[in-house]
Amino acid sequence: MITVDNLLYKLYEKNDLSREELLYILYNINQDSKKKLFYYACKVRDAYYGNKVYVRGLIEFSNICKMDCLYCGIRSSNKNALRYRLTKEEILNCCIEGYNLGYRTFVLQSGEDPWYTEDRMVDIIKTIKNRFPDVAITLSIGERDKQEYKSFFEAGADRYLLRHETASRKLYGKLHPHASFDNRINCLKVLKEIGYQVGAGFMVGLPDQNHEDLVEDLIFLKSLNPHMIGIGPFIPHSQTPLADAKGGTVEDTLVMIALTRLMVPDALLPATTAMGTLHPKGRELALQAGANVVMPNISPTSVRPKYELYENKICIEDNSAHCRFCIENRIKSIGMVLDTSRGDHCKYWKAKECN
């Protein structure tokens, strides 16, 4: 007899289920089964990474974006957004502050801002690497061509985050006017070919999203096998066409985080700020469902409110030192340990151990 619990155990043992089996779980999972799912997810995570939570310093350096994604508060059509760009010197100052707080990974995130040309980005990357040769640089700046990706990698960028947002071609087309699903997926493949540690990811609770779409996300991620996977709830923004849409939930997102952990067991999975925005302990809950990365904001407090992908984001007024020690205390409260190293994917540090 097929049961959710039997399927969860099979997934825990084999890291794979069929489309039909995954759908059965999503349609039939209950609270008791969720507890088992989260238990299995944490067991798998601990087998690869122990009870460590890797920390990255997040620098949101521009909220200018040429894209017009229907769900995003910094979409190009939002004329009420207060736009800004950080200079190379301002970005470096964020890195200096983050380095002094112990961070050894910096995530440079922005809208798809053409002002940051290939040459400008290469200069920024080299400047950070020359100042801090022991840090990892993660870029999250959207779709670029292959030559730009190669230039950034050769300049010293180590990782690249490019959430696929949804593996449903139909849903992607609805939410991303004038954007190409095929190009998005191809960018992820190109980034892996170049040698980046690559991050993908998706949102939970998008308008018109169904269980079938979420299963497509799991199957896509299993096939892509990225190093990092960011999963967060959809949160409506009042200045977008989806202002009145129903948002995603913490509970549904936790299920997808845990299932992703079992499908891609060695992935690095962030406990996202969006989870903390929807629930006072949302990030802790994500860690208890198999996540193992946090990304405190080290952007200047003057610009944090302007990087508004969604509204009511937490921690926008806290200084970087407060965020650093607040998140460490939260992690300790659930019996985990903050790790301020580079926090590379396990395949990279295991490979080094073998050399």
C-alpha positions in Angstrom: 0.0 0.0 0.0 1.3 3.4 -1.0 1.5 5.9 1.9 3.1 9.3 2.3 5.4 7.9 5.0 6.5 5.1 2.9 7.3 7.4 0.0 9.2 9.8 2.3 11.3 6.9 3.6 12.0 5.8 0.1 13.1 9.4 -0.8 15.3 9.5 2.3 17.0 6.2 1.3 17.3 6.8 -2.5 17.2 10.6 -3.0 14.8 10.2 -5.9 11.1 9.6 -6.6 9.0 9.6 -9.7 6.8 12.5 -10.7 3.7 10.6 -9.6 5.2 9.7 -6.2 6.2 13.3 -5.6 2.7 14.5 -6.5 1.2 11.9 -4.2 3.2 13.4 -1.3 2.1 17.0 -2.0 -1.5 16.1 -2.3 -1.6 13.9 0.8 1.0 15.1 3.3 -0.3 15.8 6.8 1.3 17.3 9.9 2.7 14.0 11.2 4.2 13.2 7.9 5.7 16.7 7.7 7.5 16.0 11.0 9.0 12.9 9.5 10.0 14.8 6.3 11.8 17.5 8.3 13.5 14.9 10.4 14.8 13.1 7.3 15.9 16.3 5.7 18.0 17.3 8.7 19.5 13.9 8.9 20.6 14.1 5.3 21.9 17.7 5.7 23.9 16.7 8.8 25.4 13.7 7.0 27.0 16.2 4.5 27.6 19.3 6.5 27.0 18.5 10.2 25.1 21.1 12.3 26.9 24.1 10.7 25.1 27.1 9.3 27.2 29.0 6.7 26.9 32.7 6.7 27.3 35.1 3.7 27.4 38.9 3.8 24.8 40.2 1.4 25.5 43.5 -0.4 22.5 44.8 -2.5 24.4 47.2 -4.6 21.8 48.4 -7.1 18.0 48.3 -7.3 17.8 49.4 -11.0 16.5 46.6 -13.2 15.7 46.3 -16.9 13.4 43.4 -16.3 9.7 43.7 -15.6 8.9 40.6 -13.6 5.3 40.8 -12.5 6.0 39.9 -8.8 9.0 42.1 -8.1 9.0 45.5 -6.4 12.1 46.7 -8.3 10.6 45.9 -11.7 11.3 48.4 -14.4 7.7 49.6 -14.6 7.6 50.5 -10.9 8.0 54.3 -11.2 7.6 54.7 -7.4 10.7 52.8 -6.6 13.5 54.9 -5.2 16.5 53.9 -7.3 20.1 53.8 -6.3 23.5 52.4 -7.3 26.5 51.8 -5.0 30.0 52.9 -6.2 32.9 50.5 -6.2 34.2 52.3 -3.1 30.9 51.9 -1.3 30.8 48.2 -2.2 34.4 47.7 -0.9 33.5 49.5 2.4 30.7 47.0 2.9 33.2 44.2 2.4 35.6 45.8 4.9 32.8 45.9 7.5 31.7 42.4 6.7 35.3 41.0 6.8 35.8 42.6 10.2 32.6 40.8 11.4 34.2 37.5 10.3 32.4 37.0 7.0 34.4 35.2 4.3 31.8 35.1 1.6 30.2 38.2 0.1 27.1 38.0 -2.1 26.9 40.9 -4.6 23.3 41.2 -5.6 21.5 43.7 -7.8 18.7 44.1 -10.3 19.7 43.5 -13.9 21.4 46.9 -14.2 23.2 47.5 -17.5 25.3 50.3 -16.0 27.5 47.7 -14.3 29.2 46.7 -17.5 31.6 43.7 -17.9 34.6 46.0 -17.3 33.0 47.6 -14.2 32.1 44.3 -12.7 35.5 42.8 -13.4 37.1 45.8 -11.7 34.9 45.4 -8.6 35.6 41.7 -8.4 39.4 42.2 -8.7 39.4 45.0 -6.2 37.6 42.8 -3.6 39.8 39.8 -4.3 43.0 41.9 -4.1 42.0 43.3 -0.7 40.6 40.0 0.6 42.2 37.0 -1.2 40.7 34.5 1.3 37.1 35.4 0.6 34.6 33.9 -1.8 32.6 36.2 -4.1 29.1 35.2 -5.1 27.4 37.2 -7.9 23.6 37.5 -8.3 23.2 40.0 -11.1 20.9 38.1 -13.5 21.3 37.0 -17.1 24.5 37.9 -19.0 26.2 36.5 -22.0 28.7 33.7 -21.8 31.7 35.9 -22.3 30.7 38.1 -19.4 30.2 35.1 -17.2 33.7 33.9 -18.2 35.3 37.3 -17.5 33.7 37.5 -14.0 34.9 34.0 -13.2 38.5 34.7 -14.4 38.5 37.9 -12.4 37.8 35.8 -9.2 34.1 35.3 -8.8 33.5 31.9 -7.3 29.7 31.5 -7.3 26.7 32.6 -9.2 23.1 32.7 -8.0 20.4 32.7 -10.7 17.1 31.5 -9.4 15.1 29.8 -12.2 12.0 31.0 -10.3 9.8 28.3 -11.7 10.5 25.2 -13.9 7.0 25.6 -15.6 7.5 27.1 -19.0 3.9 28.3 -19.0 4.0 29.9 -15.6 7.4 31.5 -16.3 6.0 33.1 -19.4 3.1 34.6 -17.5 5.3 36.1 -14.9 8.2 37.4 -17.0 7.2 39.7 -19.9 9.7 39.8 -22.7 12.0 37.3 -20.9 13.0 33.9 -22.3 12.6 30.7 -20.2 15.0 28.9 -22.5 17.7 31.6 -22.0 17.2 31.4 -18.2 17.8 27.7 -18.2 20.7 28.0 -20.6 22.4 30.6 -18.4 22.4 28.1 -15.5 24.0 25.4 -17.7 26.6 27.8 -19.1 27.5 28.9 -15.5 28.1 25.3 -14.5 30.2 24.6 -17.6 32.4 27.6 -16.8 33.1 26.2 -13.3 31.1 28.4 -11.0 29.4 27.0 -7.9 25.9 27.6 -9.2 22.7 28.5 -7.4 19.2 28.0 -8.7 15.9 28.3 -6.9 12.2 29.0 -7.0 9.2 30.6 -5.3 6.4 28.8 -3.5 2.8 30.1 -3.7 3.0 32.0 -7.0 -0.4 32.9 -8.6 -1.6 29.9 -10.7 1.2 27.7 -9.4 0.0 24.1 -8.6 1.5 20.9 -7.2 2.4 19.8 -10.7 4.5 23.0 -11.1 6.3 22.4 -7.8 7.1 18.8 -8.8 8.6 20.2 -12.0 10.9 22.3 -9.9 12.1 19.3 -7.9 12.7 17.2 -11.0 14.5 20.1 -12.7 16.7 20.6 -9.7 17.5 17.0 -9.5 18.6 17.1 -13.2 20.6 20.4 -12.9 22.2 19.3 -9.6 23.2 22.9 -8.6 25.5 23.6 -5.7 23.0 26.1 -4.1 19.2 26.3 -4.1 17.2 29.3 -2.8 13.6 28.6 -2.0 11.3 31.3 -0.6 7.6 32.2 -0.4 6.0 34.5 -2.9 5.2 37.8 -1.1 3.0 40.3 -3.0 4.2 43.8 -3.5 1.7 46.7 -3.6 3.4 48.3 -6.6 3.1 45.3 -8.9 0.3 43.8 -11.0 0.2 41.0 -8.4 -0.5 43.3 -5.5 -3.9 41.6 -4.7 -2.7 38.0 -5.2 -2.6 35.5 -2.4 1.0 35.0 -1.2 2.8 31.8 -0.4 3.0 30.3 3.1 5.8 29.4 5.4 4.4 25.9 5.9 4.3 25.1 2.1 7.8 26.5 1.7 9.1 24.4 4.5 7.8 21.3 2.7 9.6 22.3 -0.5 12.8 23.0 1.3 12.8 19.6 2.9 11.9 17.8 -0.3 14.6 19.6 -2.1 17.1 18.6 0.5 16.2 14.9 0.0 16.2 15.3 -3.8 19.6 17.2 -4.0 21.1 16.1 -0.7 24.5 17.9 -0.9 23.0 21.3 -1.9 23.6 24.4 0.2 20.1 25.7 1.1 19.5 29.2 2.4 17.0 30.0 5.2 15.8 33.1 3.4 14.9 36.5 4.7 11.5 36.1 3.1 10.8 33.3 5.6 11.7 35.6 8.5 9.5 38.2 7.1 6.4 35.9 7.1 7.1 34.3 10.5 9.1 35.6 13.5 11.1 32.4 13.5 10.8 31.6 9.8 14.6 31.2 9.3 14.9 28.9 12.3 12.0 26.8 10.9 13.8 26.6 7.5 17.0 25.4 9.2 15.0 22.8 11.1 13.6 21.6 7.7 17.0 21.1 6.1 18.4 24.5 5.3 22.0 25.4 6.2 22.9 28.9 5.0 21.9 32.5 6.2 22.7 35.8 4.4 22.7 38.8 6.8 22.5 42.1 5.1 25.7 44.2 5.1 24.4 46.9 2.7 24.4 50.5 3.9 21.3 51.0 6.0 20.5 54.0 3.9 19.7 51.9 0.9 18.3 48.8 2.4 14.6 50.0 2.3 15.0 50.8 -1.4 15.9 47.2 -2.3 12.3 46.1 -2.0 11.6 42.9 -3.9 8.7 42.5 -1.5 7.4 44.7 1.3 7.9 44.6 5.1 11.4 43.0 4.8 13.0 42.4 8.2 16.3 43.8 9.4 16.4 46.8 7.1 17.2 49.2 10.0 19.6 47.0 12.0 23.3 47.7 11.6 25.5 45.0 10.3 27.0 44.0 13.7 23.6 43.7 15.2 22.5 41.4 12.3 25.6 39.3 12.7 25.2 38.6 16.4 21.4 38.3 16.2 21.5 35.6 13.6 24.2 33.8 15.6 22.0 33.7 18.7 19.1 32.5 16.6 21.2 29.7 15.2 22.5 28.7 18.7 18.9 28.6 20.0 18.1 25.6 17.8 21.3 23.7 18.5 23.2 24.6 15.4 26.5 26.4 15.0 27.3 29.5 12.9 30.2 28.9 10.5 32.0 32.0 9.2 34.3 30.2 6.7 33.9 30.5 2.9 31.3 27.8 3.2 32.0 26.1 -0.1 29.9 23.3 -1.4 31.1 20.0 0.1 32.4 18.7 -3.2 34.9 21.5 -3.3 36.4 21.1 0.2 36.3 17.3 0.0 38.2 17.5 -3.2 40.8 19.7 -1.5 41.1 17.1 1.3 41.9 14.5 -1.3 44.7 16.5 -2.9 
